[in-house]
């Protein structure tokens, strides 16, 4: 028997192996889990943004797939025993009310500034920025991310890059360096001439995270074109790939580390997806502990943008994988999750966040000139803000972001306009929640898994100690 705790930092590999069982001590008695029939181990699923640990068999170190012959048998068992004092009822009393009243919650917006990360949007593989000028102008993202693949032969994604460089929004160019990239990088250098580039993210298409080979060839090819723009290194995949293939910013002379994030690797049920925001603080704290500096997150998507764990399947870095589209992308649920994720990323100190795609089945609009999704409204509120305010709530079901801005009627930032506070609310529960925003005195009813964007013109804010 070994006494241990679940780790605070995200562990890159299994924190517990050879597991025969667990005994957890609680105020109400011990909870015991015993395993039989196979060797079990525990995985830290925060590597994929799940707010959980998973204990499973068979150990991943053993060969797979497992081959079975006719007549082979196996038996496994998991037994859970919970001992509780006799005075504690194991079941809550049922409510006799057939029309329960909405639960109430309080949100307090404080007069203490919070750091608001830069928020960008991804140019998807089927996006045509020339046809999306109205949407881009309305969103005004801090950057547009464009992915290009530099391997043998021609540059892939170059046409999208050229089109994206025209709407007047700075670009973040994500360069995926493959084998023999010289010709493709030469093409990239020509396409970047005269383009406003805010940053370059460098990935190695042959490795889980950025390598010195990748950064060297990109800098060698683009140094005269890009000058001293910010450089991001890390992984275009899950945090697991960065956590298991660690790097430091000093090693690469880079500005920030980056990893992508989605809640749909293991469990796509709505409740599980909304729980993933609880893993973000540990993910960013763990990343900062070894990269030694700022951490950016993106692209953020509901489903994995590509499958990277299928043996023998080529990974397309500039296309769209089957299974990467979530039916909730253009529904209110995506806005609810995005608000909750942004609230967690802001609290965790993310340097920047790149979200969703401009259009299409993974986008903020269904098509150029088409319907704008609820998530579009959320992104537009964040990119229109000039800052953020500290906000607190007494209800764990809620996620809250408070934004502040001074804008004229055309949406331009100005010091003469009256201040506006915009509060983004997300209900992570299946309850209807009656929310009171103080000190403005504004009430909002949030439906189960619902969201709200509330503009509070000339709204006061409270001293930080006011929420008890």
MIVEXTI-114453 format. One record per residue (C-alpha): residue number from 1; x, y, z; residue in one letter; chain. Coordinates in pm, 1 decimal, padded with zeros to 6 digits. Example, Ala and Ser with C-alpha at 12.3 -4.5 7.8 and 13.67 -1.06 7.14 Angstrom:
seq:px:py:pz:type:mol
1:01230.0:-00450.0:00780.0:A:A
2:01367.0:-00106.0:00714.0:S:A
end
This chain:
seq:px:py:pz:type:mol
1:00000.0:00000.0:00000.0:X:A
2:00139.0:00339.2:-00102.6:X:A
3:00014.0:00669.5:00037.9:X:A
4:-00005.6:00928.6:-00239.8:X:A
5:-00194.1:01227.4:-00377.2:X:A
6:-00318.0:01306.7:-00721.2:X:A
7:-00059.0:01546.5:-00868.2:X:A
8:-00118.2:01923.0:-00885.1:X:A
9:00089.2:01967.3:-01201.8:X:A
10:-00014.2:01781.5:-01516.2:X:A
11:00195.0:01463.7:-01531.1:X:A
12:00315.1:01380.6:-01883.5:X:A
13:00294.2:01004.7:-01826.5:X:A
14:00098.4:00773.7:-01596.9:X:A
15:00116.9:00893.9:-01231.9:X:A
16:00016.0:00547.9:-01102.5:X:A
17:00105.1:00211.4:-01258.8:X:A
18:00043.2:-00144.8:-01146.9:X:A
19:-00275.7:-00037.9:-00970.9:X:A
20:-00453.2:-00304.7:-00768.6:X:A
21:-00692.2:-00062.8:-00603.0:X:A
22:-00752.6:00271.3:-00434.5:X:A
23:-00860.0:00368.7:-00085.2:X:A
24:-00968.0:00730.6:-00047.7:X:A
25:-01023.3:00875.9:00297.7:X:A
26:-01322.6:01110.4:00317.6:X:A
27:-01493.8:01287.5:00612.3:X:A
28:-01777.8:01036.9:00581.9:X:A
29:-01563.9:00723.8:00566.9:X:A
30:-01334.9:00537.2:00329.1:X:A
31:-01412.8:00471.5:-00035.7:X:A
32:-01240.2:00158.2:-00166.7:X:A
33:-01197.9:00046.0:-00528.4:X:A
34:-01045.6:-00294.1:-00607.8:X:A
35:-00943.4:-00424.5:-00950.6:X:A
36:-00914.5:-00789.0:-01056.3:X:A
37:-00832.4:-00974.8:-01375.5:X:A
38:-00583.0:-00737.8:-01538.5:X:A
39:-00313.2:-00482.8:-01462.4:X:A
40:-00451.9:-00130.4:-01433.4:X:A
41:-00284.5:00212.0:-01450.2:X:A
42:-00389.7:00576.6:-01417.6:X:A
43:-00361.1:00849.2:-01680.2:X:A
44:-00364.8:01226.0:-01621.7:X:A
45:-00629.7:01328.2:-01872.0:X:A
46:-00565.2:01698.8:-01814.6:X:A
47:-00307.0:01645.2:-02089.8:X:A
48:-00610.2:01657.5:-02323.4:X:A
49:-00798.4:01918.7:-02114.0:X:A
50:-01029.6:01666.7:-01943.1:X:A
51:-01080.0:01760.8:-01578.4:X:A
52:-01017.4:01403.1:-01467.9:X:A
53:-00787.1:01108.5:-01414.8:X:A
54:-00865.6:00778.9:-01588.1:X:A
55:-00779.1:00437.6:-01449.6:X:A
56:-00791.1:00163.8:-01712.2:X:A
57:-00646.9:-00161.8:-01836.1:X:A
58:-00455.2:-00286.1:-02024.0:X:A
59:-00125.2:-00093.3:-01972.5:X:A
60:-00030.3:00117.6:-02274.7:X:A
61:00326.5:-00017.0:-02266.1:X:A
62:00201.3:-00361.3:-02371.4:X:A
63:00169.4:-00440.8:-02743.1:X:A
64:-00156.3:-00363.4:-02921.2:X:A
65:-00383.9:-00456.7:-03079.6:X:A
66:-00442.4:-00765.7:-02864.2:X:A
67:-00509.2:-01078.8:-03069.2:X:A
68:-00769.0:-01329.0:-02952.3:X:A
69:-00824.4:-01682.2:-03069.2:X:A
70:-01145.3:-01883.5:-03062.0:X:A
71:-01197.7:-02016.9:-02710.8:X:A
72:-00982.6:-01753.6:-02533.5:X:A
73:-01140.2:-01620.0:-02215.2:X:A
74:-01077.4:-01323.3:-01988.2:X:A
75:-01242.2:-01192.3:-01674.2:X:A
76:-01215.8:-00850.6:-01509.8:X:A
77:-01388.8:-00697.4:-01211.6:X:A
78:-01403.7:-00357.1:-01045.7:X:A
79:-01556.3:-00345.7:-00697.7:X:A
80:-01641.8:-00018.9:-00522.4:X:A
81:-01718.6:-00011.8:-00149.7:X:A
82:-01826.8:00306.5:00028.5:X:A
83:-01861.2:00312.2:00405.2:X:A
84:-02061.7:00599.2:00554.1:X:A
85:-02162.2:00677.0:00915.6:X:A
86:-02513.5:00568.8:00999.0:X:A
87:-02615.2:00929.3:01067.0:X:A
88:-02551.8:01029.3:00706.1:X:A
89:-02831.9:00955.4:00462.4:X:A
90:-02692.6:00807.3:00137.3:X:A
91:-02972.3:00962.5:-00070.8:X:A
92:-03087.2:01327.3:-00073.8:X:A
93:-03450.7:01388.4:00009.3:X:A
94:-03664.1:01434.8:-00299.2:X:A
95:-03828.7:01768.6:-00359.4:X:A
96:-04209.4:01763.9:-00356.8:X:A
97:-04228.9:02075.0:-00574.8:X:A
98:-04334.9:02018.3:-00934.1:X:A
99:-04231.8:02371.6:-01037.9:X:A
100:-03890.8:02442.3:-00880.5:X:A
101:-03788.7:02806.8:-00863.2:X:A
102:-03472.6:02914.2:-01047.8:X:A
103:-03162.4:02898.0:-00831.5:X:A
104:-03009.3:03239.6:-00758.6:X:A
105:-02650.4:03353.6:-00795.9:X:A
106:-02456.7:03679.8:-00758.9:X:A
107:-02185.9:03820.5:-00985.1:X:A
108:-01984.0:04120.6:-00864.3:X:A
109:-01778.5:04329.3:-01108.4:X:A
110:-01485.0:04492.1:-00929.8:X:A
111:-01287.9:04808.7:-01003.8:X:A
112:-00963.6:04608.5:-01037.8:X:A
113:-00825.0:04563.4:-01392.7:X:A
114:-00758.3:04212.1:-01520.6:X:A
115:-00525.4:04123.8:-01805.6:X:A
116:-00708.7:04049.5:-02128.5:X:A
117:-00516.9:03823.0:-02369.6:X:A
118:-00503.9:03894.7:-02740.6:X:A
119:-00775.1:03694.7:-02917.1:X:A
120:-00733.9:03580.9:-03276.1:X:A
121:-00932.7:03368.8:-03519.4:X:A
122:-00815.7:03084.2:-03742.7:X:A
123:-00842.4:03103.4:-04120.2:X:A
124:-00979.0:02758.0:-04200.1:X:A
125:-00878.9:02539.4:-04495.1:X:A
126:-01191.1:02638.9:-04689.4:X:A
127:-01209.9:03003.1:-04579.8:X:A
128:-01184.7:03271.6:-04845.9:X:A
129:-01088.4:03593.4:-04664.7:X:A
130:-01179.8:03798.9:-04970.6:X:A
131:-01543.0:03686.4:-04929.0:X:A
132:-01534.9:03731.2:-04550.6:X:A
133:-01441.9:04099.8:-04532.7:X:A
134:-01767.7:04198.2:-04360.0:X:A
135:-01728.7:03928.2:-04097.1:X:A
136:-01360.9:04011.9:-04037.4:X:A
137:-01442.2:04383.0:-04010.2:X:A
138:-01714.0:04308.5:-03754.1:X:A
139:-01494.0:04074.1:-03551.7:X:A
140:-01176.1:04283.9:-03565.6:X:A
141:-00964.2:03998.4:-03425.1:X:A
142:-00621.5:04082.3:-03290.1:X:A
143:-00475.6:03845.1:-03549.0:X:A
144:-00573.1:03593.6:-03814.5:X:A
145:-00389.8:03262.3:-03796.9:X:A
146:-00298.8:03096.0:-04127.9:X:A
147:-00138.7:02749.5:-04149.3:X:A
148:00109.5:02665.8:-04424.2:X:A
149:00298.2:02342.4:-04488.3:X:A
150:00659.6:02366.9:-04604.4:X:A
151:00773.9:02031.5:-04734.7:X:A
152:00912.3:01886.0:-05056.1:X:A
153:00774.9:02068.3:-05356.8:X:A
154:00533.7:02361.7:-05347.5:X:A
155:00413.8:02544.7:-05039.2:X:A
156:00070.3:02424.5:-04924.5:X:A
157:-00168.5:02688.5:-04794.0:X:A
158:00007.1:02970.3:-04976.9:X:A
159:-00305.9:03086.3:-05160.0:X:A
160:-00497.5:03121.3:-04833.8:X:A
161:-00205.6:03316.4:-04687.6:X:A
162:-00200.2:03559.3:-04979.2:X:A
163:-00575.5:03620.7:-04953.4:X:A
164:-00565.1:03660.6:-04573.0:X:A
165:-00295.8:03926.9:-04598.0:X:A
166:-00536.4:04171.6:-04763.1:X:A
167:-00813.5:04252.1:-04509.2:X:A
168:-00582.4:04464.2:-04289.7:X:A
169:-00564.8:04235.6:-03983.8:X:A
170:-00215.5:04125.9:-03869.3:X:A
171:-00139.7:03761.1:-03943.7:X:A
172:-00004.5:03483.8:-03729.7:X:A
173:00164.6:03247.8:-03973.7:X:A
174:00189.4:02888.7:-03850.9:X:A
175:00468.0:02719.4:-04047.5:X:A
176:00471.3:02338.1:-04041.6:X:A
177:00823.3:02238.4:-04146.9:X:A
178:00851.2:01900.0:-04314.8:X:A
179:01147.2:01733.1:-04485.7:X:A
180:01330.5:01925.7:-04760.0:X:A
181:01145.9:02258.6:-04705.4:X:A
182:01385.9:02494.1:-04890.1:X:A
183:01176.9:02550.5:-05203.4:X:A
184:00852.0:02592.4:-05009.4:X:A
185:01010.5:02838.9:-04767.0:X:A
186:01138.2:03039.7:-05063.2:X:A
187:00780.0:03061.7:-05191.2:X:A
188:00664.1:03161.7:-04840.8:X:A
189:00923.6:03439.4:-04827.9:X:A
190:00787.5:03589.0:-05151.9:X:A
191:00425.3:03566.1:-05034.8:X:A
192:00504.8:03744.6:-04708.1:X:A
193:00650.7:04049.1:-04881.8:X:A
194:00438.2:04347.9:-04780.8:X:A
195:00213.1:04142.8:-04550.1:X:A
196:00153.0:04260.9:-04191.0:X:A
197:00277.1:03965.7:-03984.1:X:A
198:00229.9:03984.8:-03606.7:X:A
199:00393.4:03653.8:-03520.2:X:A
200:00522.1:03325.5:-03659.4:X:A
201:00449.1:02988.8:-03498.0:X:A
202:00702.7:02723.8:-03595.3:X:A
203:00617.8:02353.1:-03581.2:X:A
204:00801.5:02044.2:-03698.4:X:A
205:00571.9:01823.1:-03906.7:X:A
206:00800.1:01525.1:-03832.6:X:A
207:00800.3:01568.1:-03451.8:X:A
208:00543.7:01623.3:-03172.7:X:A
209:00685.4:01966.1:-03077.9:X:A
210:00913.8:02230.1:-03228.7:X:A
211:01271.4:02121.5:-03300.0:X:A
212:01587.6:02324.7:-03347.2:X:A
213:01595.9:02203.7:-03709.3:X:A
214:01255.5:02359.9:-03776.0:X:A
215:01332.1:02692.2:-03609.6:X:A
216:01671.0:02720.4:-03779.8:X:A
217:01543.7:02667.4:-04133.5:X:A
218:01251.1:02907.9:-04084.7:X:A
219:01471.6:03181.4:-03942.9:X:A
220:01730.9:03122.9:-04211.5:X:A
221:01472.9:03160.2:-04488.0:X:A
222:01256.8:03439.8:-04344.3:X:A
223:01479.5:03655.4:-04124.3:X:A
224:01518.1:03936.8:-04377.2:X:A
225:01144.3:03933.2:-04454.6:X:A
226:01005.1:03917.1:-04102.3:X:A
227:01266.0:04103.2:-03902.4:X:A
228:01201.3:04083.4:-03529.0:X:A
229:00839.9:03957.5:-03517.2:X:A
230:00737.4:03737.6:-03225.9:X:A
231:00812.7:03366.3:-03253.8:X:A
232:00597.0:03094.2:-03099.6:X:A
233:00716.2:02737.2:-03045.6:X:A
234:00544.5:02430.9:-02908.0:X:A
235:00288.8:02199.0:-03061.0:X:A
236:-00007.9:02225.0:-03296.1:X:A
237:-00163.1:01933.0:-03111.3:X:A
238:-00276.0:01858.9:-02756.9:X:A
239:-00094.7:01974.5:-02445.5:X:A
240:00013.9:01610.7:-02402.6:X:A
241:00253.0:01646.9:-02696.8:X:A
242:00417.0:01954.9:-02545.2:X:A
243:00420.6:01808.2:-02195.1:X:A
244:00588.5:01489.1:-02318.1:X:A
245:00831.6:01671.6:-02547.0:X:A
246:00926.6:01969.9:-02332.9:X:A
247:01116.6:02273.3:-02455.2:X:A
248:01220.2:02609.3:-02315.4:X:A
249:01177.3:02953.5:-02467.6:X:A
250:01540.3:03041.1:-02399.4:X:A
251:01653.7:02740.9:-02603.3:X:A
252:01471.5:02872.9:-02910.1:X:A
253:01493.2:03246.2:-02833.3:X:A
254:01114.7:03246.8:-02867.5:X:A
255:00848.7:03484.5:-02735.1:X:A
256:00591.7:03230.0:-02614.8:X:A
257:00502.9:02863.1:-02614.0:X:A
258:00178.8:02743.3:-02770.9:X:A
259:-00044.1:02436.2:-02774.4:X:A
260:-00388.9:02374.9:-02919.4:X:A
261:-00689.0:02283.3:-02707.9:X:A
262:-01016.4:02101.0:-02755.9:X:A
263:-01250.9:01924.7:-02512.4:X:A
264:-01349.9:01640.5:-02741.9:X:A
265:-01066.7:01387.0:-02735.6:X:A
266:-01229.3:01149.2:-02485.4:X:A
267:-01583.1:01256.8:-02396.2:X:A
268:-01804.8:01481.2:-02608.7:X:A
269:-02107.6:01486.1:-02376.9:X:A
270:-02204.2:01844.5:-02296.0:X:A
271:-02145.4:01815.3:-01920.8:X:A
272:-01798.3:01667.3:-01973.0:X:A
273:-01708.1:01932.8:-02231.7:X:A
274:-01803.6:02212.2:-01990.9:X:A
275:-01595.9:02052.0:-01715.4:X:A
276:-01277.3:02079.1:-01921.9:X:A
277:-01233.5:02445.1:-01826.7:X:A
278:-01139.3:02325.9:-01476.4:X:A
279:-00818.7:02169.4:-01613.5:X:A
280:-00687.9:02491.8:-01771.0:X:A
281:-00515.1:02645.6:-01464.7:X:A
282:-00305.4:02332.1:-01409.4:X:A
283:-00224.1:02305.9:-01780.8:X:A
284:-00092.3:02662.2:-01804.8:X:A
285:00090.2:02646.9:-01472.2:X:A
286:00261.0:02323.4:-01577.4:X:A
287:00356.5:02468.3:-01916.8:X:A
288:00506.0:02781.7:-01763.8:X:A
289:00707.6:02570.1:-01519.3:X:A
290:00920.4:02423.8:-01799.8:X:A
291:00895.9:02672.5:-02089.7:X:A
292:01001.8:02956.2:-01860.5:X:A
293:00774.3:03226.6:-01997.8:X:A
294:00438.5:03319.4:-02157.8:X:A
295:00199.5:03054.8:-02290.2:X:A
296:-00044.3:03100.6:-02577.9:X:A
297:-00334.7:02867.2:-02651.1:X:A
298:-00476.6:02786.8:-02989.9:X:A
299:-00636.8:02702.2:-03207.4:X:A
300:-00927.0:02628.7:-02974.1:X:A
301:-01194.9:02400.7:-03119.6:X:A
302:-01476.3:02178.0:-02995.6:X:A
303:-01343.6:01862.5:-03160.6:X:A
304:-00984.2:01761.1:-03243.3:X:A
305:-00898.5:01928.0:-03573.5:X:A
306:-00715.1:01612.9:-03680.6:X:A
307:-00656.5:01257.1:-03559.9:X:A
308:-00293.8:01212.9:-03454.9:X:A
309:-00313.7:00881.4:-03270.4:X:A
310:-00412.9:00653.9:-03560.0:X:A
311:-00120.1:00433.8:-03659.8:X:A
312:-00018.9:00461.2:-04024.4:X:A
313:-00252.8:00751.2:-04108.3:X:A
314:-00091.8:01061.8:-04261.6:X:A
315:-00165.5:01388.7:-04082.2:X:A
316:-00286.3:01673.2:-04303.0:X:A
317:-00189.7:02002.8:-04137.8:X:A
318:-00373.6:02224.7:-04385.6:X:A
319:-00691.9:02022.0:-04439.5:X:A
320:-00994.6:01915.4:-04239.6:X:A
321:-01017.8:01564.6:-04094.4:X:A
322:-01335.2:01360.9:-04090.4:X:A
323:-01483.0:01370.0:-03742.0:X:A
324:-01345.7:01716.8:-03663.6:X:A
325:-01685.0:01885.2:-03690.4:X:A
326:-01916.6:01922.6:-03389.4:X:A
327:-02291.5:01959.6:-03446.9:X:A
328:-02302.5:02218.4:-03164.3:X:A
329:-02059.4:02457.5:-03339.3:X:A
330:-02330.8:02701.5:-03449.8:X:A
331:-02555.3:02649.3:-03146.1:X:A
332:-02565.9:02838.6:-02817.0:X:A
333:-02365.1:02561.4:-02650.8:X:A
334:-02045.3:02663.2:-02833.9:X:A
335:-02081.4:03018.6:-02701.0:X:A
336:-02138.3:02889.2:-02347.1:X:A
337:-01827.3:02672.3:-02357.8:X:A
338:-01621.2:02949.5:-02519.1:X:A
339:-01713.0:03198.7:-02244.1:X:A
340:-01627.2:02943.8:-01976.7:X:A
341:-01297.6:02861.4:-02149.6:X:A
342:-01205.8:03229.3:-02194.2:X:A
343:-01282.5:03296.8:-01826.4:X:A
344:-01051.5:03014.1:-01724.0:X:A
345:-00776.2:03120.4:-01966.9:X:A
346:-00793.0:03481.0:-01844.3:X:A
347:-00770.4:03370.8:-01480.7:X:A
348:-00479.6:03138.9:-01569.1:X:A
349:-00287.7:03419.4:-01743.5:X:A
350:-00284.0:03302.4:-02106.0:X:A
351:-00075.3:03531.0:-02328.0:X:A
352:-00306.6:03497.4:-02627.9:X:A
353:-00590.6:03277.4:-02749.4:X:A
354:-00679.7:03176.2:-03106.0:X:A
355:-01034.0:03045.2:-03144.9:X:A
356:-01236.9:02850.4:-03400.1:X:A
357:-01233.6:02925.2:-03775.3:X:A
358:-01386.9:03213.9:-03964.0:X:A
359:-01653.7:03018.1:-04150.7:X:A
360:-01787.6:02674.4:-04227.7:X:A
361:-01867.9:02375.6:-04005.1:X:A
362:-01593.7:02471.7:-03755.0:X:A
363:-01646.9:02845.8:-03796.2:X:A
364:-01803.0:03154.6:-03643.1:X:A
365:-02034.4:03193.5:-03942.6:X:A
366:-02180.1:02910.6:-04147.1:X:A
367:-02069.4:03069.7:-04477.0:X:A
368:-01958.4:03409.7:-04607.9:X:A
369:-02249.7:03648.8:-04569.1:X:A
370:-02445.1:03379.0:-04388.0:X:A
371:-02565.4:03325.7:-04034.5:X:A
372:-02338.7:03437.9:-03752.4:X:A
373:-02320.1:03187.7:-03468.8:X:A
374:-02365.2:03272.2:-03100.3:X:A
375:-01988.4:03223.1:-03058.9:X:A
376:-01940.2:03507.8:-03310.8:X:A
377:-02111.7:03741.2:-03063.7:X:A
378:-01876.3:03628.1:-02786.7:X:A
379:-01559.4:03679.3:-02992.4:X:A
380:-01677.2:04019.7:-03114.4:X:A
381:-01742.3:04133.5:-02756.0:X:A
382:-01391.5:04029.9:-02648.8:X:A
383:-01206.4:04181.8:-02945.0:X:A
384:-01402.1:04508.7:-02908.0:X:A
385:-01289.7:04544.7:-02545.2:X:A
386:-01003.5:04767.7:-02441.0:X:A
387:-00953.8:04582.7:-02112.9:X:A
388:-01101.3:04347.1:-01857.4:X:A
389:-01218.8:04382.0:-01498.3:X:A
390:-01188.2:04139.5:-01209.7:X:A
391:-01518.7:03968.6:-01139.5:X:A
392:-01630.7:03719.4:-00877.7:X:A
393:-01927.6:03492.0:-00833.8:X:A
394:-02061.7:03297.0:-00538.3:X:A
395:-02183.5:03013.9:-00760.7:X:A
396:-01953.2:02746.9:-00906.6:X:A
397:-02202.9:02676.0:-01184.4:X:A
398:-02119.9:03006.9:-01349.1:X:A
399:-01826.3:03132.0:-01553.6:X:A
400:-01791.6:03508.7:-01592.9:X:A
401:-01584.7:03750.6:-01803.1:X:A
402:-01614.7:04127.5:-01745.6:X:A
403:-01494.2:04352.2:-02027.8:X:A
404:-01457.3:04728.3:-02046.4:X:A
405:-01435.2:04954.2:-02349.0:X:A
406:-01474.3:05308.6:-02478.4:X:A
407:-01601.1:05297.6:-02836.2:X:A
408:-01772.6:05541.4:-03071.2:X:A
409:-02078.9:05452.6:-03275.5:X:A
410:-01860.0:05296.5:-03544.3:X:A
411:-01689.4:05072.3:-03290.0:X:A
412:-01359.1:05260.6:-03289.6:X:A
413:-01167.2:05296.1:-02965.0:X:A
414:-01183.8:05646.5:-02820.9:X:A
415:-01115.7:05820.5:-02489.8:X:A
416:-01416.2:06051.9:-02521.0:X:A
417:-01692.5:05791.3:-02527.2:X:A
418:-01856.8:05687.4:-02199.0:X:A
419:-01724.4:05359.4:-02057.5:X:A
420:-01918.7:05043.5:-02121.3:X:A
421:-01890.5:04726.3:-01916.5:X:A
422:-01988.6:04404.6:-02093.1:X:A
423:-02041.7:04091.5:-01885.8:X:A
424:-02023.8:03747.8:-02050.2:X:A
425:-02204.2:03480.4:-01850.7:X:A
426:-02198.8:03102.5:-01900.6:X:A
427:-02409.0:02849.1:-01713.9:X:A
428:-02216.2:02522.1:-01690.8:X:A
429:-02500.9:02342.6:-01513.4:X:A
430:-02831.6:02187.2:-01612.0:X:A
431:-03013.1:02424.9:-01374.3:X:A
432:-03192.4:02745.1:-01464.3:X:A
433:-02995.2:03013.8:-01281.9:X:A
434:-03123.1:03357.9:-01183.0:X:A
435:-02816.1:03584.3:-01188.8:X:A
436:-02784.3:03926.5:-01026.2:X:A
437:-02497.7:04144.3:-01156.1:X:A
438:-02377.6:04387.2:-00889.2:X:A
439:-02332.6:04673.3:-00825.9:X:A
440:-02521.9:04745.6:-01149.3:X:A
441:-02832.7:04570.5:-01016.2:X:A
442:-02899.2:04391.2:-01345.2:X:A
443:-03079.1:04057.5:-01350.4:X:A
444:-03024.3:03779.4:-01606.7:X:A
445:-03192.9:03440.1:-01635.0:X:A
446:-02956.9:03172.7:-01768.2:X:A
447:-03105.2:02859.4:-01919.3:X:A
448:-02934.5:02520.4:-01866.9:X:A
449:-02599.9:02528.0:-02050.2:X:A
450:-02697.6:02877.4:-02164.0:X:A
451:-02510.0:03204.7:-02199.5:X:A
452:-02569.6:03580.6:-02197.7:X:A
453:-02386.3:03892.7:-02315.5:X:A
454:-02496.3:04194.8:-02109.3:X:A
455:-02388.1:04552.9:-02183.7:X:A
456:-02394.8:04772.4:-01873.0:X:A
457:-02366.7:05134.0:-01991.1:X:A
458:-02203.7:05361.2:-01726.8:X:A
459:-02216.8:05069.5:-01481.9:X:A
460:-02038.9:05115.8:-01151.3:X:A
461:-01788.6:04862.6:-01022.9:X:A
462:-01728.7:04753.4:-00665.8:X:A
463:-01417.9:04749.4:-00446.2:X:A
464:-01257.8:04405.3:-00444.4:X:A
465:-01344.1:04335.1:-00079.4:X:A
466:-01716.3:04390.8:-00136.2:X:A
467:-01796.3:04027.0:-00219.9:X:A
468:-01819.9:03832.9:00101.7:X:A
end
